[in-house]
Amino acid sequence: MSTAIDSGIGLTAGKKLCGKAIPTSDDTYLTTVRLGKKFIQLKKFLTIKHTVQPETHEIVEQLRTAVTKLQEDVNAYKTIAETITEKNSDLEEQIAKMQELDRETIREVEKLRQTYKQAIQELETDLKTERNRISELSKIVKPLIKKQMRKLGQKVAQEMQKERAS
């Protein structure tokens, strides 16, 4: 009923078309010819029209342009995203390689530290052994040198006395 009224048919004709009760005075006014025209008017109102208004063409063109621009932007962003993804993948590979190199370097440094520590311990052991050996040799050599030094000292003293006497 509201559609009939919106189409411009009028309240009374709309009621008659919908089968509602109307006053008899109005009923004589609405003859079959006029009701037929009202049906045609209602049909035209409800029919989807294929004609496009000029403003609609402009709006459609603007929307088409906007969609094209958005497609270009999406393609550009897609390219950027692919490039970034590719670079991220490369960076992840490089980071993984660097981490492996770091682990290898740490292992090598640890090996060197162990080798250095072992070498220091060996040197300390060798030094202790040499000190003990020198101490033992000193015990043996000291009395021998002492005798020889005394003899040498006596010879030097005799030679000096000879030189003074001459």
C-alpha positions in Angstrom: 0.0 0.0 0.0 2.8 2.4 0.9 4.5 1.6 -2.5 1.2 2.5 -4.3 1.1 5.8 -2.4 4.8 6.5 -3.1 4.2 5.9 -6.8 1.8 8.8 -6.9 -1.4 6.7 -7.4 -3.1 8.2 -4.4 -4.5 6.8 -1.2 -8.0 5.9 -2.5 -6.7 4.2 -5.7 -4.0 2.4 -3.6 -6.6 1.1 -1.2 -8.8 -0.1 -4.2 -5.8 -1.8 -5.8 -4.9 -3.6 -2.6 -8.5 -4.7 -2.0 -9.3 -2.5 0.9 -12.7 -1.0 1.6 -13.3 2.5 0.2 -16.4 4.7 0.3 -18.9 4.1 -2.5 -18.7 7.7 -3.6 -15.0 7.2 -4.4 -15.7 3.8 -5.9 -17.7 5.4 -8.7 -14.9 7.8 -9.5 -12.4 4.9 -9.9 -13.6 3.2 -13.1 -11.9 0.2 -14.6 -10.2 2.5 -17.2 -8.7 4.7 -14.5 -7.7 1.7 -12.4 -6.0 0.2 -15.4 -4.0 3.4 -15.8 -3.1 3.2 -12.1 -1.8 -0.3 -12.5 0.4 0.8 -15.4 1.6 3.7 -13.3 2.5 1.4 -10.4 4.2 -1.0 -12.9 6.3 1.8 -14.2 7.2 2.9 -10.7 8.3 -0.6 -9.7 10.1 -1.4 -13.0 13.9 -1.2 -12.9 15.0 1.4 -15.5 17.9 0.8 -17.7 18.6 4.4 -18.3 21.5 5.9 -16.5 21.4 9.5 -15.5 24.4 11.8 -16.6 25.5 12.3 -13.0 25.7 8.6 -12.6 28.0 8.3 -15.6 30.3 10.8 -13.9 30.2 9.0 -10.6 30.8 5.6 -12.3 33.8 7.1 -14.2 35.2 8.5 -11.0 34.7 5.2 -9.3 36.3 3.4 -12.3 39.3 5.8 -12.0 39.5 5.3 -8.3 39.4 1.5 -8.7 42.1 1.6 -11.4 44.3 3.8 -9.1 43.7 1.4 -6.2 44.6 -1.6 -8.4 47.9 0.2 -9.3 48.5 1.0 -5.6 47.8 -2.6 -4.7 50.2 -3.8 -7.3 52.8 -1.4 -6.1 52.3 -2.4 -2.5 52.4 -6.1 -3.6 55.7 -5.5 -5.3 57.1 -3.7 -2.3 55.8 -6.5 0.1 57.4 -9.1 -2.2 60.7 -7.2 -2.2 60.7 -6.7 1.5 59.9 -10.4 2.0 62.7 -11.4 -0.2 65.1 -9.0 1.6 63.9 -10.3 4.9 64.6 -13.9 3.8 68.1 -12.9 2.6 68.7 -11.1 6.0 67.5 -14.1 7.9 70.0 -16.3 5.9 72.8 -13.8 6.6 71.9 -13.7 10.3 71.9 -17.5 10.5 75.3 -17.6 8.8 76.7 -14.9 11.1 75.3 -16.8 14.2 77.0 -20.0 13.0 80.3 -18.0 12.4 79.9 -16.6 15.9 79.5 -20.1 17.4 82.5 -21.3 15.4 84.6 -18.4 16.6 83.6 -19.0 20.2 84.5 -22.7 19.8 87.9 -21.7 18.4 88.5 -19.1 21.1 87.6 -21.7 23.7 90.1 -24.2 22.1 92.8 -21.5 22.1 92.0 -20.7 25.8 92.3 -24.4 26.7 95.6 -24.7 24.7 97.0 -21.5 26.4 96.0 -22.8 29.8 97.5 -26.2 29.1 100.7 -24.5 27.8 101.0 -22.3 30.9 100.5 -25.3 33.2 103.2 -27.2 31.2 105.6 -24.2 31.5 105.0 -23.9 35.2 105.7 -27.6 35.6 108.8 -27.4 33.5 110.0 -24.3 35.4 109.5 -26.1 38.7 111.4 -29.1 37.4 114.2 -26.9 36.1 114.4 -25.0 39.4 114.7 -28.4 41.2 117.3 -29.6 38.8 119.3 -26.3 39.1 119.0 -26.6 42.9 120.4 -30.1 42.7 123.1 -29.1 40.3 124.0 -26.2 42.5 124.5 -28.5 45.4 126.9 -30.6 43.3 128.7 -27.7 41.5 129.0 -25.3 44.4 131.6 -27.2 46.3 133.6 -27.8 43.1 133.4 -24.2 42.1 134.3 -23.1 45.6 137.6 -25.1 45.4 138.4 -23.9 41.9 137.7 -20.3 42.8 139.9 -20.5 45.8 142.7 -22.0 43.7 142.1 -19.3 41.0 142.1 -16.6 43.7 145.4 -17.9 45.1 147.0 -17.9 41.6 145.8 -14.4 40.8 147.2 -13.2 44.2 150.6 -14.9 43.5 150.7 -13.3 40.0 149.9 -9.9 41.4 152.7 -10.3 44.0 155.1 -11.3 41.3 154.2 -8.2 39.3 154.6 -6.0 42.2 158.0 -7.4 43.0 159.2 -6.9 39.5 
